[in-house]
Amino acid sequence: MNKILVSAAAIAAGAFMSVVPAQAEDLVFMLTNDTNSTLERFYTSPSGVDNWEDDVFGQDVLEPGQSVKITIADGRRVCKYDMRFEFTEDSDLDTTEDTQDLCQMGSYTIHE
């Protein structure tokens, strides 16, 4: 009789654990500026979201030829993100937007 109760408890615990959502992992990748212009602002948001999240750089910029490790720790279980790249005013480059599966990327390079 005790074996049946232990087995039933183990099955119930296993079922409960499979219902609890797995914790989302941070998305991490290297961003490289392979242009001749300073990248002043970088925005991301999950695809399908109408508004851009905060500027990832804050007060920083990404100079030509530089790379930076980007971590998106928004707690979402989403891989496909829209990205927006804005260059300094004196740049002749237009604002650029792209969509990528960030779970599959280890790096992203912005080109002219």
ZADO-1210 file (C-alpha; in nm, 4 decimals, padded with zeros to 6 digits):
<atoms>
<atom x="00.0000" y="00.0000" z="00.0000" code="MET" pos="1"/>
<atom x="00.2841" y="00.2426" z="00.0828" code="ASN" pos="2"/>
<atom x="00.4474" y="00.1776" z="-00.2583" code="LYS" pos="3"/>
<atom x="00.1279" y="00.2874" z="-00.4326" code="ILE" pos="4"/>
<atom x="00.1122" y="00.6110" z="-00.2305" code="LEU" pos="5"/>
<atom x="00.4790" y="00.6887" z="-00.2930" code="VAL" pos="6"/>
<atom x="00.4377" y="00.6218" z="-00.6661" code="SER" pos="7"/>
<atom x="00.1259" y="00.8389" z="-00.6836" code="ALA" pos="8"/>
<atom x="00.3076" y="01.1210" z="-00.5017" code="ALA" pos="9"/>
<atom x="00.6055" y="01.0924" z="-00.7380" code="ALA" pos="10"/>
<atom x="00.3784" y="01.1057" z="-01.0449" code="ILE" pos="11"/>
<atom x="00.1913" y="01.4071" z="-00.9046" code="ALA" pos="12"/>
<atom x="00.5197" y="01.5873" z="-00.8284" code="ALA" pos="13"/>
<atom x="00.6478" y="01.5144" z="-01.1809" code="GLY" pos="14"/>
<atom x="00.3278" y="01.6457" z="-01.3351" code="ALA" pos="15"/>
<atom x="00.3499" y="01.9628" z="-01.1245" code="PHE" pos="16"/>
<atom x="00.7124" y="02.0226" z="-01.2248" code="MET" pos="17"/>
<atom x="00.6279" y="01.9926" z="-01.5949" code="SER" pos="18"/>
<atom x="00.3561" y="02.2587" z="-01.5595" code="VAL" pos="19"/>
<atom x="00.5874" y="02.5151" z="-01.3954" code="VAL" pos="20"/>
<atom x="00.7328" y="02.7334" z="-01.6754" code="PRO" pos="21"/>
<atom x="01.1060" y="02.7151" z="-01.7294" code="ALA" pos="22"/>
<atom x="01.2954" y="03.0316" z="-01.6445" code="GLN" pos="23"/>
<atom x="01.3853" y="03.2413" z="-01.9465" code="ALA" pos="24"/>
<atom x="01.7550" y="03.2672" z="-02.0270" code="GLU" pos="25"/>
<atom x="01.9284" y="03.5944" z="-02.1033" code="ASP" pos="26"/>
<atom x="02.0070" y="03.6578" z="-02.4698" code="LEU" pos="27"/>
<atom x="02.3762" y="03.7395" z="-02.5096" code="VAL" pos="28"/>
<atom x="02.5618" y="03.8337" z="-02.8279" code="PHE" pos="29"/>
<atom x="02.8507" y="04.0511" z="-02.9490" code="MET" pos="30"/>
<atom x="02.7538" y="04.3624" z="-03.1442" code="LEU" pos="31"/>
<atom x="03.0206" y="04.4973" z="-03.3799" code="THR" pos="32"/>
<atom x="03.0119" y="04.8360" z="-03.5515" code="ASN" pos="33"/>
<atom x="03.1727" y="04.7755" z="-03.8923" code="ASP" pos="34"/>
<atom x="03.0795" y="05.1191" z="-04.0255" code="THR" pos="35"/>
<atom x="03.2716" y="05.4458" z="-04.0435" code="ASN" pos="36"/>
<atom x="03.0183" y="05.6166" z="-03.8152" code="SER" pos="37"/>
<atom x="02.9553" y="05.6197" z="-03.4413" code="THR" pos="38"/>
<atom x="02.6546" y="05.4140" z="-03.3384" code="LEU" pos="39"/>
<atom x="02.4824" y="05.6422" z="-03.0898" code="GLU" pos="40"/>
<atom x="02.1674" y="05.4497" z="-02.9965" code="ARG" pos="41"/>
<atom x="02.0665" y="05.0830" z="-03.0140" code="PHE" pos="42"/>
<atom x="01.7116" y="04.9694" z="-02.9442" code="TYR" pos="43"/>
<atom x="01.5576" y="04.6237" z="-02.9287" code="THR" pos="44"/>
<atom x="01.2090" y="04.4899" z="-02.8764" code="SER" pos="45"/>
<atom x="01.0467" y="04.1536" z="-02.9341" code="PRO" pos="46"/>
<atom x="00.9031" y="04.1246" z="-03.2857" code="SER" pos="47"/>
<atom x="00.5399" y="04.2234" z="-03.2926" code="GLY" pos="48"/>
<atom x="00.5734" y="04.4788" z="-03.0113" code="VAL" pos="49"/>
<atom x="00.4772" y="04.8249" z="-03.1370" code="ASP" pos="50"/>
<atom x="00.7166" y="05.0297" z="-02.9206" code="ASN" pos="51"/>
<atom x="01.0933" y="05.0245" z="-02.8856" code="TRP" pos="52"/>
<atom x="01.2399" y="04.9361" z="-02.5468" code="GLU" pos="53"/>
<atom x="01.4939" y="05.1739" z="-02.3833" code="ASP" pos="54"/>
<atom x="01.8223" y="05.2539" z="-02.5579" code="ASP" pos="55"/>
<atom x="02.0546" y="04.9640" z="-02.4760" code="VAL" pos="56"/>
<atom x="02.3621" y="05.1909" z="-02.4753" code="PHE" pos="57"/>
<atom x="02.2277" y="05.4489" z="-02.2309" code="GLY" pos="58"/>
<atom x="02.5006" y="05.7166" z="-02.2188" code="GLN" pos="59"/>
<atom x="02.7532" y="05.5046" z="-02.4128" code="ASP" pos="60"/>
<atom x="02.8168" y="05.4831" z="-02.7874" code="VAL" pos="61"/>
<atom x="02.9815" y="05.2254" z="-03.0120" code="LEU" pos="62"/>
<atom x="03.2654" y="05.3721" z="-03.2153" code="GLU" pos="63"/>
<atom x="03.3625" y="05.2410" z="-03.5610" code="PRO" pos="64"/>
<atom x="03.5450" y="04.9092" z="-03.5379" code="GLY" pos="65"/>
<atom x="03.4437" y="04.8490" z="-03.1760" code="GLN" pos="66"/>
<atom x="03.2456" y="04.5575" z="-03.0331" code="SER" pos="67"/>
<atom x="03.0371" y="04.5275" z="-02.7193" code="VAL" pos="68"/>
<atom x="02.8733" y="04.2357" z="-02.5423" code="LYS" pos="69"/>
<atom x="02.4955" y="04.2856" z="-02.5371" code="ILE" pos="70"/>
<atom x="02.2773" y="04.1098" z="-02.2813" code="THR" pos="71"/>
<atom x="01.8999" y="04.1225" z="-02.3119" code="ILE" pos="72"/>
<atom x="01.7678" y="04.0135" z="-01.9735" code="ALA" pos="73"/>
<atom x="01.4021" y="04.1046" z="-02.0095" code="ASP" pos="74"/>
<atom x="01.2670" y="03.7748" z="-01.8768" code="GLY" pos="75"/>
<atom x="01.0788" y="03.6988" z="-02.1960" code="ARG" pos="76"/>
<atom x="01.0855" y="03.3588" z="-02.3617" code="ARG" pos="77"/>
<atom x="01.1201" y="03.5155" z="-02.7075" code="VAL" pos="78"/>
<atom x="01.4014" y="03.4770" z="-02.9591" code="CYS" pos="79"/>
<atom x="01.2980" y="03.6988" z="-03.2499" code="LYS" pos="80"/>
<atom x="01.3802" y="04.0651" z="-03.1829" code="TYR" pos="81"/>
<atom x="01.3574" y="04.3830" z="-03.3877" code="ASP" pos="82"/>
<atom x="01.6670" y="04.6027" z="-03.3675" code="MET" pos="83"/>
<atom x="01.7102" y="04.9714" z="-03.4459" code="ARG" pos="84"/>
<atom x="02.0497" y="05.1354" z="-03.4998" code="PHE" pos="85"/>
<atom x="02.0820" y="05.5162" z="-03.4869" code="GLU" pos="86"/>
<atom x="02.4037" y="05.6931" z="-03.5815" code="PHE" pos="87"/>
<atom x="02.5324" y="06.0364" z="-03.4799" code="THR" pos="88"/>
<atom x="02.3878" y="06.3433" z="-03.6516" code="GLU" pos="89"/>
<atom x="02.7066" y="06.4081" z="-03.8504" code="ASP" pos="90"/>
<atom x="02.6909" y="06.0579" z="-04.0012" code="SER" pos="91"/>
<atom x="02.5764" y="06.0052" z="-04.3559" code="ASP" pos="92"/>
<atom x="02.4185" y="05.6719" z="-04.2539" code="LEU" pos="93"/>
<atom x="02.0433" y="05.6441" z="-04.2139" code="ASP" pos="94"/>
<atom x="01.8769" y="05.4789" z="-03.9188" code="THR" pos="95"/>
<atom x="01.8784" y="05.1046" z="-03.9839" code="THR" pos="96"/>
<atom x="01.6352" y="04.8397" z="-03.8631" code="GLU" pos="97"/>
<atom x="01.6635" y="04.4611" z="-03.8729" code="ASP" pos="98"/>
<atom x="01.4944" y="04.1536" z="-03.7266" code="THR" pos="99"/>
<atom x="01.6928" y="03.8511" z="-03.6078" code="GLN" pos="100"/>
<atom x="01.6544" y="03.5332" z="-03.4037" code="ASP" pos="101"/>
<atom x="01.8873" y="03.6307" z="-03.1193" code="LEU" pos="102"/>
<atom x="01.8782" y="03.2819" z="-02.9657" code="CYS" pos="103"/>
<atom x="02.0669" y="03.1540" z="-03.2714" code="GLN" pos="104"/>
<atom x="02.3202" y="03.4377" z="-03.2877" code="MET" pos="105"/>
<atom x="02.6523" y="03.4639" z="-03.1159" code="GLY" pos="106"/>
<atom x="02.7335" y="03.7932" z="-03.2860" code="SER" pos="107"/>
<atom x="02.5839" y="04.0641" z="-03.5043" code="TYR" pos="108"/>
<atom x="02.7776" y="04.3085" z="-03.7213" code="THR" pos="109"/>
<atom x="02.6268" y="04.6291" z="-03.8533" code="ILE" pos="110"/>
<atom x="02.7672" y="04.7200" z="-04.1981" code="HIS" pos="111"/>
<atom x="02.7327" y="05.0276" z="-04.4172" code="GLU" pos="112"/>
</atoms>
